[in-house]
Amino acid sequence: MLTTRKKQNVIKEIQIHDADTGSANVQVGLLSRRIDELSGHLKQHPKDNHSRRGLLKMVNKRRKLLKYLEKNDEKSYNSIIKKLGLKK
């Protein structure tokens, strides 16, 4: 689970302007961080199928947001891919 401090750090890294907390870029960043943490949890607890389902839902939501960014704002899409180290 993301603490408030970790969440604020992710938002500060990715936000476009000072009041930006809900743009697609920020949502992708937060989802990526949650996915990383949950992946670590699942390595320790491989039989936790409920968490695995949540992980799959988060991955799907991130994929949809990235597809939206690619379609509507390619410059922003490329920058977020580089910042997060995601593959195309």
C-alpha positions as CSV (number, residue, x, y, z in Angstrom):
1,M,0.0,0.0,0.0
2,L,1.3,3.5,-0.9
3,T,1.8,5.8,2.0
4,T,0.9,9.4,1.7
5,R,4.5,10.4,1.5
6,K,5.3,8.0,-1.3
7,K,2.2,9.1,-3.2
8,Q,3.1,12.7,-2.9
9,N,6.6,12.0,-4.2
10,V,5.2,10.2,-7.3
11,I,2.8,13.0,-7.9
12,K,5.6,15.7,-7.7
13,E,7.8,13.7,-10.1
14,I,5.1,13.4,-12.8
15,Q,2.7,16.3,-12.4
16,I,2.4,18.8,-15.3
17,H,1.5,21.8,-13.1
18,D,1.3,22.5,-9.3
19,A,-2.4,21.5,-8.9
20,D,-2.2,18.4,-11.2
21,T,-3.2,15.4,-9.1
22,G,-5.6,13.5,-11.4
23,S,-4.3,13.7,-15.0
24,A,-3.7,10.5,-16.9
25,N,0.1,11.0,-16.4
26,V,-0.2,11.0,-12.7
27,Q,-2.6,8.1,-12.6
28,V,-0.2,6.0,-14.7
29,G,2.6,6.9,-12.3
30,L,0.6,6.0,-9.2
31,L,-0.6,2.7,-10.8
32,S,3.0,1.8,-11.8
33,R,4.2,2.3,-8.2
34,R,1.3,0.2,-6.8
35,I,2.0,-2.5,-9.4
36,D,5.6,-2.6,-8.4
37,E,4.7,-2.9,-4.7
38,L,2.1,-5.6,-5.3
39,S,4.4,-7.6,-7.5
40,G,6.9,-7.7,-4.6
41,H,4.1,-8.9,-2.3
42,L,3.1,-11.7,-4.7
43,K,6.7,-12.9,-4.9
44,Q,6.6,-13.5,-1.2
45,H,3.0,-14.9,-1.2
46,P,2.5,-16.7,-4.5
47,K,-0.9,-18.2,-3.5
48,D,-2.6,-14.9,-2.8
49,N,-5.0,-15.0,-5.7
50,H,-7.2,-12.1,-4.5
51,S,-4.2,-9.8,-4.7
52,R,-3.2,-11.3,-8.0
53,R,-6.7,-10.3,-9.4
54,G,-6.2,-6.8,-8.1
55,L,-2.8,-6.6,-9.8
56,L,-4.3,-7.7,-13.1
57,K,-7.0,-5.0,-12.8
58,M,-4.4,-2.4,-12.1
59,V,-2.2,-3.5,-15.1
60,N,-5.3,-3.4,-17.3
61,K,-6.2,0.1,-16.1
62,R,-2.7,1.4,-16.7
63,R,-2.7,-0.1,-20.2
64,K,-5.9,1.7,-21.0
65,L,-4.6,5.0,-19.7
66,L,-1.4,4.6,-21.7
67,K,-3.4,3.8,-24.8
68,Y,-5.5,7.0,-24.2
69,L,-2.3,9.1,-23.8
70,E,-0.8,7.5,-27.0
71,K,-3.8,8.4,-29.0
72,N,-4.4,11.9,-27.7
73,D,-1.0,13.3,-26.5
74,E,1.9,11.4,-28.0
75,K,4.5,13.8,-26.5
76,S,3.2,13.2,-23.0
77,Y,3.0,9.5,-23.7
78,N,6.6,9.3,-24.7
79,S,7.8,11.3,-21.7
80,I,5.9,9.1,-19.2
81,I,7.2,5.9,-20.8
82,K,10.8,7.2,-20.4
83,K,10.2,8.4,-16.8
84,L,8.8,5.1,-15.7
85,G,11.0,2.9,-17.8
86,L,8.1,1.1,-19.4
87,K,8.3,-0.6,-22.8
88,K,6.2,0.2,-25.8
